[in-house]
Amino acid sequence: MKLKNQFLLKRGSFALITTALLIAAIIVINAFAMPVLSERFHMNYDFSKDKVATLNADNLKFIKNVKEPITVTVTCTEDQYAYYMQNISYQNCYYSAAVSDTTPFEQSVTLIKKYHEYNKNITVKFASQKEVTQLAQQYQGKGLKSVGDIIIQADKMADRYAVIGYSDIYTDNSMEVMQGQAQEYQVTANKIETALSGAISDVLGGRKQKIVLYTRGDETAEQLASYLSQALEENKYTVETNKDYPVKEIADDVALAVLMPSASDLMLGEKDLFSDYVSKNNGKNVVCYTSAQYDYSRQPNFKAFLAEWGVTPENGMIIDTAGNYYSDEYGILVSLPDYKKNTSVGYLSSLTEAMNVQVDGIKDVTLVESVQSAEKMSVVPFGEKKAADKTGTYPIALRLQKATADEAGNETVVGTLTVFSSIDFAYPDMFTMYGLQCNNRDLVLDYFGKLVNEEETQGIDFGFKSTTTENFVPNDTETARVKEIFIWISPILTVAAGVAVYIWRRKSR
């Protein structure tokens, strides 16, 4: 019996020693491996409902594809960024109020830091007070305006840099506050991904193809052009507005010609100019806008231009007489979510022109992509108040392509025509600015990105970020505590529990 007890004691001691050594090894591995893994892989997670601290999937794809080293420098310390943004908001409101909710500013810090976490080619730095003074001298007169501005510098090219600041990143309601239309001063949209990724793309040489907006002397078209160019320039496109009437030429360096909506018909020479540009020059593209506010029976040349691509405006406004997807009060048509693009919210448009597209019999023209309204839509003819009896589904946006094939069957894209059914897609931020949810901006930027064929940046969604206060991403202190729990505390407690069990078992014998 004594020999048996000694054997059990030795076996139990050996098991305890083995377990202790194993757990000690785990502690050592955790202590050395965790810092290495956290440096090499992204190990922070966003559990917030709206993913307020998560980079957009398309934008993340762009970030991971950045091959050249680039440095992003925030011209203040990390813990002072929100304070300096508040100061700027105070100045913007002529010192009458300041943004009280700093969540959007803190959100930006979280997202900026993720750029380095996902791609080590992108270095992110927050400058000390001494460094801020040096940067102010270095970038004096070169775009740096306020403490907290962000400098994007290509490491290998000293002359390639960009500076973005408060107005590039945040949209607020300062104007409404100053006019007495709003009581609380708020940031209504955080465009950090728009500004930062767009600046990186610009510094690395992306988005250089020229887009020209042709307004043809129309005041409404000129106002819309200012809205559209703002959205495009925020995404670092090169945009110009041409006010000539009539339009006499389209320069060879224009990659995309945008025909803004107008109450006046194209002159015959203008119609031929745009037709030749998009039909006879390889890879050239035209975007045009229609609207139910215009009488297309009086625009035969514009209709003839669209007819060359199989598109026919019905000269009427799309509505939903059942009231499911249409607001009589605001004249807004709601298009259903676009499941092909994984959007959970649809598109909003007013005065939406009913269009038909029929490419059968049109030589070399193919319908590449379209966004459709809901089913059973009715049409109110121009100048009338009552909807016609027939119902159907109508395109909200169309992208058509003209291509020719050689004897071997190899296709060459001649040109692309995109048609939007409402001028609201020329002002893609309008409904969002008024607090309504829609994906208009995403749709417009997606179509423009495909048209200019920017391979490196195509498809990136430089959209707004939610400014909700819900945020479950741990800060640095919380992350350190979690690591301490997993590296040290949990293993040590496991050893203690094992020893306690062993002693208990020994005493129970």
N, C-alpha and C positions, 0 to 999 in steps of 0.2 A: 504493500500500500504506500509505503514511504517512497519507494522508487517511482511509483506511478505519479505521486504528487510532484516529485522533483521533475519528472518528464513533462508534466503539464505546465509546471512553472517555467521550465526552459522554453517550451513551445510557445507559451503565452508571452514571455519576455521577448523571444525572437520576433513574434508577430507584431508586438508593440514597437520594437526597434525598427522593424521593416516599414511599418506604417508611418512612424515619425520621420524616417529618412525620406520616404516617398513624398510626404507633405512638405518637408523642408525643401526638397528638390522642386516641388511645384511653386513654392514661395520664391525661390531663387529665379526660376524660369519666368514667373510673372513679373518679378522686379526688373529683370533685364529685357524681357520680350515686349512687355506692354508699351514702354516708351518707343521702342523701335517700330512696333506695329502701328501705334497711333501716329507716328511720323510718316509712315509709308502708306497708310490706308485711312480713309475717312471713317471715323468711329463715333461721331456724334449723330444723334437721330432727332427728328422733329416729330413730336406727337400731337401737335396742335391740329385742330379740326380743319382749318383752311390752309395748312402747310405754309404759314406766314414766314417761316424761316427756312424754307426749302427753295433751292434754285429751280427755275423752270426747266423741264426736261430737255427742250430743244436748246435752251441757253447752255445747259450743262454739257450737252454734246459739243457745242461750239468751244466751251472752255477747255474741255479735254483735248481738243484738236489744236490748241495753240502750241506751235512748235518752237517759236522764237522766244528767248527770255525777255521778260517785260517786268517792270517794277511799278507797283501801285503804291503811291505815298499819300497818306491822309495827313494833312498839315496841322495836326494837333495830336494830343495823346488820346488813347482809346477812351478813357473815362471822361474826357472833356468834350467829346464830339457832340453829344446831345446838347450840352450847354452852349456851344458856339452856334449850333443850328437854331436854338431858341433865340439867341441874340440877333441873328439875321432875320428871323421871322418878326421880331420886335421892330427892327428897322424897316422892314417891308410894310408894316402897318403904321408907319410914321410915329412910332413910339407910343401908340395908344393901347396896344395889346400884344401879347406873345402867345405862341402855341403852348398850351399847358400840358397836353398829353405828349410825352417824349417817346412813346412807343415806336413810331415810324423811324425815328433817328436811331434808336437802339436796334431796331430791325435791320437797318442799313449796315451797322457795324457787324452784326452776325453774318449777313450775306456777303459782305466784302471779304471777311476772313475765310469764307468757304472757297473763294477763288483759289487760294493757295493750297487749301486742304485737298482740292481735287486735281490741281496741276502745279507741280513744283516749278514749272517754267514761269509761273506768275508769282512774284514775290510781293507780299503785302506788308507795308510798314506804317506805323503810326509815329509821327515825328515828335521829338522832345521840343521844349521851348527854344533851346539853343539851335536846333535844326530848323525850326520854323523861321527864325531870323535869317538863317543862311539861305533857305529856299525863297524867302521873300525878296532877297537881293538877287538871287539867281534868275528868278522868273518875273522880275519887275517889268511891267509892260508887255508881258507874254501871256496874259490871260488870268494870272493869279490875282484874285480880288479880295478874298476874305480868309481868315483863319478857319480851317475846316474844309477848304477846297481840296480836291483830290487831283494829284498829278499822275498821269500815266506816261511812262517813259520807256521807249524801246532800248534795251541795254546795249545793243550793238550799234545803234544809230542815234547819236547825240541830238540830231536835229529832228527826230521823230518823237513828238510828245503831244499830249492834249491835257487840258485842264477843265474839270467839271466842278460845278458848285451847286448851291442850294436850288437855284431856279432850274437847273438841268435835271435835278433829281426829284424835287417835291412840287406838287400842286397843292395850293392852299386856298382858303376862302377869305384872304385878307381884303380883297376888294369889297366883298359883301359885308364884312365887318365894318369897314370904313364908311360904307353907305348906309349902315344901320339895318341891313337886310339879314344879318346873322348876329347872334349874341356871343357865341363861343367861337374862338379862333382855332381852326383845325387844319391839319394836313389831310387833304382829301384823297391823295394818291401818292404812292411811293414808287418812283420810276428808276430805282437804283440799277436794276438790270439793264434797262434801256440805256441809261447814261454810261455806265461803266463798261458793259460789253460792247456797246457801240463805239466808245472811245478806243478800246483795245483793238477793235477791228479797223478803225480809222488809222491808228498809229502803225499797225502792221500792214497797211496798204489796201485794206478792203473797201468795198462800196465806193469806188471811184467813177463808176459809169454814170453819165449825166442823164437826169430826168428833167424834161421841160414841160411845164404846164402852160397850155395855150388857152388864154381867156378871151381873145378876139374882141377886146373892148367892152365886154359885158361886165357891169358892176357886180352883179350877183356872182358871176364866175370868178371875178377877182377876189371877192371876199372868201369864197370857198377855197380858192387857190392858197390863200394865206393860212387857212386851217390845215389843208392837206400837206403843204410844204413843211409846216411846223412838225407834224407827225413823222414825215419822212426824214427831215433833218435831225430829229431826235434819234433816229436810227442811223445817222451818219451817211445818208445818201446825199449826193450832190444834186441840188434842185435849183432850177431857174424858172422864172415866170416870164412868158412872152405875151405882151399885150397887143401885138400888131393886129390890125384888121384892115384888109384881109391878111391871112398868113401867106407869105410869099415863098418861104423856103424852110426846110428842116435840115439843120446842119448835119454833116456826116458823123460828128462825134456824139450825137444824141442817141442814147441806147433805148430810151423809152419816151414816146410822145404821148402826152395826156391831153385829150380834147375835153376841156371843161364844159359843163352844161350851159346852154345858151338858148334864149328865146328866138334868136335869129338863125336862119338856115345857113348852111355852108354855101359859099359861092362855088360855082362850078369849078373854078381853078383850085380852090381849097380842097374840094372833094377829090379831085384828081391827084393833088399833092399828097394827101394822106393815104389814098389808095395805092399810089406808086411806092410810097415810103414803106408801107407794111407788106406789100405784095411783091416787090421787085428787089428788095435789099435783104440779103441773108441775115436772119437773126434779129431783124428790127421788130419793134412792138408798139402797139397803140392801145391806150386805155381810153374809153369814152363813157360818159355818164348820161343816163336818160332820166326823165322826171315826168310824172303825170301832170305837172303844172304847165307843161308846154303842149301846144297843139301841133302834133307831128304831121297832120294833113297839110300844114303850111311849110313843111320842111322836106320837100321832095329830094333834094340833093343829099341831105343827111340820111334819109331813109334808103336812098340808092346805095350809099356807102355801106350801110349795115346789111343790105340785101346781098351784096357781093359775098358775104360770109354766112348767109342763110338766116339772118336775124331780122325780125319784123316787129316793131312796136305796134301794139294794138290801139294806141291813142286812148288809154283809159287807166284808171287807178285800181289796183288790186285791193279788195276788201274781203272780210269774212262776214257774211251776213248772219251766220250763226252766233257771232260774237265771241268765239272761243279764242281767236288769235288776232283780234282787232279792237282798237279802242276808238269809239266814236268821238270821245272827248278830245283826244289828242291827234287823231288821224294816224295812229301808229299801227303798222303791220308787224306782227311778231312771227318770225320764221322759226321753225322748230330747231332744236339742237342738232348740230352737225356731227353725227356719230362717226363718220369717216375721219374727222379730225379730233375725235374724242372730246368734244365740247359738251358741257352739261347745260350751257345756257345758249339760247338762240340769238338771232340777229333782229335788230329793230330798225324800221325804216318808215318814213312818212312819204306821202305822195309817190307811192311805189308804182312805176310804170309796168303795165302788163306787156310782156315780150313773148314772142314765139320764136323758136329756133328749129330750123329744118335744114340739115346739111345734105340730105340725099339729093343728088343731082348737082351739087356745087362742087366743081372740080378741085381736088387736092385739099379740101377743107375738112377738118375733123373736130368734133366737139370733144375737147380734152377733159374739161371739168365744169361742173355746174353746182350751184347751191339752189335748192328748191324751196318754195314756200310750202306751207301745209296744204293738204288736199282740200278740194271743194271750195276753192277761192272764187269769188265773183269779181266782175269788172264793172266799174262805173265809167261809161264813156265820157270823154272830155266834153265839158260844158253841160253835162246832165247830172241829176241828183240820184237817179234810181239805177240800181245795178241791173245788168243784163241777166237773162234767165240761165244761161249756161254757166257751169262751174268747171274748175280745173285746177291744175297745179302749174305754177308759173316760176320761171327762174328768177332768182334774186341777183345772181352773178353768173357770168358765163366766161369761159376761156376757150377760145377756138384757135386752132393752129392750121397753118397752110404749109404743106410740105410737098416737094417733088421727088420722084424716084428715078434713078437711072436704070439702064437695062439690067443691071445685076440686082435691082431691087433695093439698093441703098438709098435711104431717104435723106434729103437735105431740108431742114426747116427754113422756110422762106420768111415767115413772120407770124406773129401772134396778135390776136385781137381779144381784148377783155372788155366786157360791157357790164356796168353796174346799173341796177334798175332804179336807184334813188340817189339824189344828191347828198343824202345823209352818209353815204359811204365816201363822200369827199370831205366830210367833217367827222372822221371816225371816232372822235372823243366826245361828241356832243352829249349823247345819252348818259355816258359814264360820268361826265362832269355834273350832271343833274341827279346823280345817285341811282340811276337805273342800271340793272345788270344786263349786259349784252356782250357779244363777241365781235362787234363791228370792227374794232381796231385790229384784232387778230386776223380777221378775214382779209382786210385791206392789205396789211403788211405781208401776209402769206402770199397773196396774189402778186404783189409788187416784187417780193423776193424771188419768186419763180420767174418773173418776166425779165429781170435784169441778169438772171442766171449767175448770181454770186455763189460759186461753189463752196467757198469757205464759210460763208455766213448765211447761206440760203436756209430759210425755214425757221430762223431764230425768232422766238416770240419776245420782242422787247416790250412787253405790255406792262400794265399797272400791277402793283403788288397790293394785296389786302393790307389795310392798316388796323385790323382788329387787335385788341389788346391781349387776346388769348395767345400765350406763348409758353410752351413746355420744353424749350431747348435749354439745357443746363448751361450756366455760365462757367467760367474757368474754375472758380472755387468749388462749385458743385461737382464739376467733372473730376477735380482732384480728389474730392471726398469719395466719389464712387470708385475711383481707381484704388484708393487706400483700403476700401472695404474688400474689394476683390483680391488685391495683391497680398494684404497682410492680415486684416482682421478675420475674414472668413476662414482662411487656412489655420490660423492660430486657435480660433474657437473650435475648429474641427479636431485639432490635436488635443486640446483640453478636454473635449467631450470624450475622445477616445481613451485618454488616461483615466477619466472618471469612471467610465464603463468598466475598464480593466480592473481598477481598484475595487469597485463594487462587486464584480464577479469573483475576485480573490477572496473578499470577506464573506461572500455567500457560500463558499465551499466548506 
